[in-house]
Amino acid sequence: MSTPEDREQVTETYRLQAKKKIAALWESISFRPFRRGVWLLDTALRQPEELMQARHAELCALGTAFQLPPSA
């Protein structure tokens, strides 16, 4: 699915898929849905910090790969 160029072109289906992807990211670093779109994180846990570091490393690797010239 490509990103619409114009805000007016964003469909409800696109919004729902984007929300699902964002929710999956939040859950991957230990946020939990509370209610009405609010997500909570237990800051007493060490796990979220470790998971955020892992997501950051993945993002850095993706950024580095994006900058490399395409291989022939």
ZADO-1210 file (C-alpha; in nm, 4 decimals, padded with zeros to 6 digits):
<atoms>
<atom x="00.0000" y="00.0000" z="00.0000" code="MET" pos="1"/>
<atom x="00.1466" y="00.3341" z="-00.1012" code="SER" pos="2"/>
<atom x="00.1117" y="00.6541" z="00.0971" code="THR" pos="3"/>
<atom x="-00.1390" y="00.8980" z="-00.0514" code="PRO" pos="4"/>
<atom x="00.0184" y="01.2220" z="-00.1725" code="GLU" pos="5"/>
<atom x="-00.2803" y="01.4330" z="-00.0730" code="ASP" pos="6"/>
<atom x="-00.4490" y="01.4217" z="00.2669" code="ARG" pos="7"/>
<atom x="-00.7837" y="01.4242" z="00.0883" code="GLU" pos="8"/>
<atom x="-00.6945" y="01.0902" z="-00.0762" code="GLN" pos="9"/>
<atom x="-00.6540" y="00.9066" z="00.2563" code="VAL" pos="10"/>
<atom x="-00.9230" y="00.6421" z="00.2844" code="THR" pos="11"/>
<atom x="-01.0705" y="00.4938" z="00.5990" code="GLU" pos="12"/>
<atom x="-00.9114" y="00.1602" z="00.5053" code="THR" pos="13"/>
<atom x="-00.5705" y="00.3298" z="00.4856" code="TYR" pos="14"/>
<atom x="-00.6257" y="00.4901" z="00.8268" code="ARG" pos="15"/>
<atom x="-00.7262" y="00.1582" z="00.9843" code="LEU" pos="16"/>
<atom x="-00.4198" y="-00.0180" z="00.8419" code="GLN" pos="17"/>
<atom x="-00.1960" y="00.2632" z="00.9673" code="ALA" pos="18"/>
<atom x="-00.3523" y="00.2392" z="01.3145" code="LYS" pos="19"/>
<atom x="-00.2905" y="-00.1373" z="01.3199" code="LYS" pos="20"/>
<atom x="00.0746" y="-00.0869" z="01.2292" code="LYS" pos="21"/>
<atom x="00.1186" y="00.1782" z="01.4972" code="ILE" pos="22"/>
<atom x="-00.0525" y="-00.0447" z="01.7554" code="ALA" pos="23"/>
<atom x="00.1801" y="-00.3322" z="01.6651" code="ALA" pos="24"/>
<atom x="00.4803" y="-00.1041" z="01.7182" code="LEU" pos="25"/>
<atom x="00.3526" y="00.0152" z="02.0565" code="TRP" pos="26"/>
<atom x="00.2877" y="-00.3450" z="02.1630" code="GLU" pos="27"/>
<atom x="00.6351" y="-00.4487" z="02.0486" code="SER" pos="28"/>
<atom x="00.7856" y="-00.2186" z="02.3124" code="ILE" pos="29"/>
<atom x="00.5446" y="-00.3230" z="02.5914" code="SER" pos="30"/>
<atom x="00.2780" y="-00.0536" z="02.5713" code="PHE" pos="31"/>
<atom x="-00.0666" y="-00.1946" z="02.6423" code="ARG" pos="32"/>
<atom x="-00.4011" y="-00.0629" z="02.5205" code="PRO" pos="33"/>
<atom x="-00.6000" y="00.0969" z="02.8002" code="PHE" pos="34"/>
<atom x="-00.9156" y="00.2480" z="02.6513" code="ARG" pos="35"/>
<atom x="-01.0344" y="00.4869" z="02.3812" code="ARG" pos="36"/>
<atom x="-00.6986" y="00.4989" z="02.2019" code="GLY" pos="37"/>
<atom x="-00.4877" y="00.5467" z="02.5163" code="VAL" pos="38"/>
<atom x="-00.1815" y="00.3249" z="02.5576" code="TRP" pos="39"/>
<atom x="-00.0006" y="00.2734" z="02.8886" code="LEU" pos="40"/>
<atom x="00.3552" y="00.1695" z="02.9693" code="LEU" pos="41"/>
<atom x="00.4618" y="00.0310" z="03.3056" code="ASP" pos="42"/>
<atom x="00.7778" y="00.2339" z="03.3651" code="THR" pos="43"/>
<atom x="00.8845" y="00.0053" z="03.6506" code="ALA" pos="44"/>
<atom x="00.9615" y="-00.2698" z="03.4014" code="LEU" pos="45"/>
<atom x="01.3087" y="-00.3003" z="03.2495" code="ARG" pos="46"/>
<atom x="01.1800" y="-00.4845" z="02.9424" code="GLN" pos="47"/>
<atom x="01.0412" y="-00.1759" z="02.7595" code="PRO" pos="48"/>
<atom x="01.3811" y="-00.0064" z="02.7668" code="GLU" pos="49"/>
<atom x="01.5476" y="-00.3133" z="02.6179" code="GLU" pos="50"/>
<atom x="01.2764" y="-00.3473" z="02.3545" code="LEU" pos="51"/>
<atom x="01.3041" y="00.0212" z="02.2605" code="MET" pos="52"/>
<atom x="01.6803" y="-00.0209" z="02.2211" code="GLN" pos="53"/>
<atom x="01.6187" y="-00.3184" z="01.9909" code="ALA" pos="54"/>
<atom x="01.3676" y="-00.1184" z="01.7809" code="ARG" pos="55"/>
<atom x="01.6178" y="00.1702" z="01.7648" code="HIS" pos="56"/>
<atom x="01.8906" y="-00.0663" z="01.6414" code="ALA" pos="57"/>
<atom x="01.6527" y="-00.2012" z="01.3760" code="GLU" pos="58"/>
<atom x="01.5691" y="00.1536" z="01.2647" code="LEU" pos="59"/>
<atom x="01.9386" y="00.2464" z="01.2421" code="CYS" pos="60"/>
<atom x="02.0100" y="-00.0662" z="01.0357" code="ALA" pos="61"/>
<atom x="01.7194" y="00.0163" z="00.8066" code="LEU" pos="62"/>
<atom x="01.8450" y="00.3733" z="00.7663" code="GLY" pos="63"/>
<atom x="02.1935" y="00.2499" z="00.6823" code="THR" pos="64"/>
<atom x="02.0581" y="-00.0002" z="00.4287" code="ALA" pos="65"/>
<atom x="01.8445" y="00.2711" z="00.2703" code="PHE" pos="66"/>
<atom x="02.1516" y="00.4915" z="00.2178" code="GLN" pos="67"/>
<atom x="02.3568" y="00.2204" z="00.0462" code="LEU" pos="68"/>
<atom x="02.3632" y="00.2316" z="-00.3321" code="PRO" pos="69"/>
<atom x="02.1635" y="-00.0448" z="-00.4996" code="PRO" pos="70"/>
<atom x="02.3747" y="-00.3453" z="-00.5881" code="SER" pos="71"/>
<atom x="02.4099" y="-00.4315" z="-00.9553" code="ALA" pos="72"/>
</atoms>
